[in-house]
């Protein structure tokens, strides 16, 4: 019909999204024509440019920076793929002796 441009069965003025056949599918009060993420009600909550359906870590702006399959928001060492492999509570990206749990205990600069 002339008043149903998106063919959703609702005519103007009853159609809150006259050009969106799914009528704000994610219920975020934005019609698809103005919605940056039409199926993501939080509209890219972490502002990393990826909508929830395409974002492997929807609340992690760096999206698993160390590629260890643990999102940064849950990763104890977000920039250390080995997650403190020597268990000295110092992440590898800042651990001077990444594989030495005693961290050069004798001070000879050899891990």
C-alpha positions as CSV (number, residue, x, y, z in Angstrom):
1,X,0.0,0.0,0.0
2,X,1.1,3.6,-0.5
3,X,1.2,4.3,3.2
4,X,3.2,1.1,3.9
5,X,6.6,1.8,2.3
6,X,8.4,-1.0,4.1
7,X,5.6,-3.6,3.5
8,X,5.4,-4.6,7.1
9,X,1.6,-4.4,7.3
10,X,1.6,-1.1,9.3
11,X,0.6,2.1,7.7
12,X,1.8,5.6,8.5
13,X,1.2,7.0,11.2
14,X,0.9,3.7,13.2
15,X,4.3,2.5,11.8
16,X,7.0,3.9,14.2
17,X,9.6,2.9,11.6
18,X,8.1,3.5,8.2
19,X,11.2,2.5,6.3
20,X,12.2,-0.5,8.6
21,X,10.2,-3.7,7.8
22,X,11.4,-5.2,11.1
23,X,10.2,-2.2,13.1
24,X,13.3,-1.7,15.4
25,X,14.2,-5.4,15.7
26,X,16.5,-4.9,18.6
27,X,14.1,-2.6,20.6
28,X,16.7,0.1,21.1
29,X,14.3,2.9,19.9
30,X,16.3,3.3,16.7
31,X,14.8,2.3,13.3
32,X,17.1,0.2,11.2
33,X,17.7,3.1,8.8
34,X,19.3,5.1,11.7
35,X,20.6,2.2,13.8
36,X,24.4,1.5,13.5
37,X,23.7,-2.0,14.8
38,X,20.2,-3.0,13.9
39,X,20.3,-6.3,15.7
40,X,22.4,-5.1,18.7
41,X,20.3,-3.4,21.4
42,X,23.5,-2.0,23.0
43,X,24.7,-0.6,19.7
44,X,28.4,-1.6,20.0
45,X,28.6,-1.4,23.8
46,X,32.4,-1.3,23.8
47,X,32.7,1.2,20.9
48,X,35.2,-0.9,19.0
49,X,33.3,-0.6,15.7
50,X,31.9,-4.1,15.9
51,X,28.2,-4.9,16.6
52,X,27.5,-7.7,19.1
53,X,26.8,-10.3,16.4
54,X,30.3,-9.8,14.9
55,X,32.2,-8.9,18.1
56,X,34.1,-11.8,19.7
57,X,34.4,-9.8,22.9
58,X,31.4,-7.5,23.1
59,X,32.5,-5.7,26.2
60,X,36.2,-5.7,25.4
61,X,37.4,-2.7,23.4
62,X,40.7,-4.5,22.4
63,X,39.0,-7.7,21.4
64,X,41.5,-10.2,22.9
65,X,44.6,-8.3,22.1
66,X,46.9,-11.2,22.9
67,X,44.9,-13.8,20.9
68,X,44.7,-16.3,23.7
69,X,41.0,-16.8,23.3
70,X,40.2,-15.0,26.5
71,X,38.6,-11.5,26.2
72,X,40.5,-8.7,27.8
73,X,37.8,-8.0,30.3
74,X,38.2,-11.5,31.7
75,X,41.9,-12.0,31.0
76,X,44.3,-11.6,34.0
77,X,47.1,-10.8,31.5
78,X,45.4,-9.2,28.5
79,X,48.6,-8.6,26.6
80,X,50.3,-11.9,27.5
81,X,49.2,-14.9,25.4
82,X,50.7,-17.3,27.9
83,X,48.9,-15.7,30.9
84,X,51.8,-15.6,33.3
85,X,53.4,-18.9,32.2
86,X,55.8,-19.0,35.2
87,X,53.1,-18.2,37.8
88,X,55.0,-15.4,39.5
89,X,52.0,-13.1,39.3
90,X,53.8,-10.9,36.7
91,X,52.3,-10.9,33.2
92,X,54.8,-11.9,30.4
93,X,54.5,-8.5,28.6
94,X,56.0,-6.8,31.7
95,X,58.0,-9.7,33.3
96,X,61.7,-9.4,32.8
97,X,62.1,-13.1,33.3
98,X,58.9,-14.4,31.6
99,X,59.8,-18.1,32.1
100,X,61.6,-17.8,35.4
101,X,59.2,-17.9,38.4
102,X,61.9,-16.6,40.7
103,X,62.7,-13.6,38.4
104,X,66.5,-13.8,38.5
105,X,66.6,-14.5,42.2
106,X,70.4,-14.3,42.3
107,X,70.6,-10.9,40.5
108,X,73.0,-12.1,37.8
109,X,70.8,-10.7,35.0
110,X,70.3,-14.3,33.7
111,X,66.9,-15.7,34.0
